[in-house]
Amino acid sequence: MNRSILIPIVSLSILSGCVSTSEVYQKAGKLKYEAEPKNERLISLMASRIKPNLKDPDSLKNLKVSSQYKCYASNMGIPDNISPKFDYGYWCYNFSYNATNSYGGYVPGNDFAVYYNGNLYSPSQIGETIRKSDDVWVYHTQ
């Protein structure tokens, strides 16, 4: 078979197997989530994660949850790389804070964490690509 014909046929067959985002959102809506933790617990867990990485750990101020949403581990298979991998999801959090830099001035900082089994993890600690349940274009990788 001629290669100029083979490449479009293979490409078309791969694309026709792709899952739609509306299907993914339906699957994500059916995932099981653990109870959402209280903000006080999240702040305490995140402070213990952030402080060891600061020049002055005692300078951490105004640590707060800036956004929260349901998320899930992405399948990352071919041709479906956006569907949920498991039958459960996670709670995802963006945090913001202020801390001193090397010159002693307060500067803003931010961090992302996934709440799973009572603790906060980075996507690399979980070992998965994490996607927002209602927007597959928002994701965090290992």
WOHU-V886453 format. One record per residue. OMEGA is omega in degrees with one decimal (NA if undefined). Layout:
[[OMEGA] [OMEGA]]
//
This chain:
[[-179.1] [-178.7] [-179.2] [177.5] [-176.0] [-177.4] [177.9] [179.7] [178.3] [179.2] [-179.8] [-180.0] [177.4] [-178.4] [-178.9] [179.1] [-178.3] [178.8] [-179.1] [-180.0] [179.5] [175.5] [-179.9] [-179.9] [176.9] [177.9] [-179.2] [178.6] [-179.0] [-179.3] [176.1] [178.7] [174.1] [-178.5] [179.9] [-178.8] [176.5] [-179.3] [-179.4] [178.8] [179.8] [-179.6] [179.6] [179.3] [-177.1] [178.1] [179.5] [176.3] [-174.6] [-172.4] [-178.6] [-178.2] [-178.3] [175.1] [177.6] [-176.3] [-179.8] [-178.5] [-179.2] [-178.9] [172.0] [176.3] [-179.9] [174.7] [-179.5] [172.2] [179.7] [179.2] [174.9] [-179.5] [-178.4] [174.0] [-176.8] [-177.9] [178.2] [176.1] [175.7] [3.6] [-178.3] [-179.5] [-177.4] [-179.9] [176.3] [-179.1] [-177.0] [177.6] [177.9] [178.8] [-178.7] [167.3] [179.9] [-176.3] [168.5] [-179.7] [172.6] [-178.3] [172.7] [176.6] [-179.2] [175.7] [-177.6] [-178.4] [178.2] [178.2] [177.2] [179.0] [178.7] [174.8] [176.1] [-178.9] [179.6] [177.8] [178.4] [177.6] [-178.0] [179.8] [173.8] [179.9] [177.5] [-179.2] [170.1] [176.6] [179.2] [176.7] [177.2] [178.5] [-176.8] [167.0] [-175.4] [179.7] [174.8] [-173.7] [-177.5] [176.7] [-174.6] [-179.9] [174.5] [-177.4] [177.9] [-177.9] [-177.9] [NA]]
//
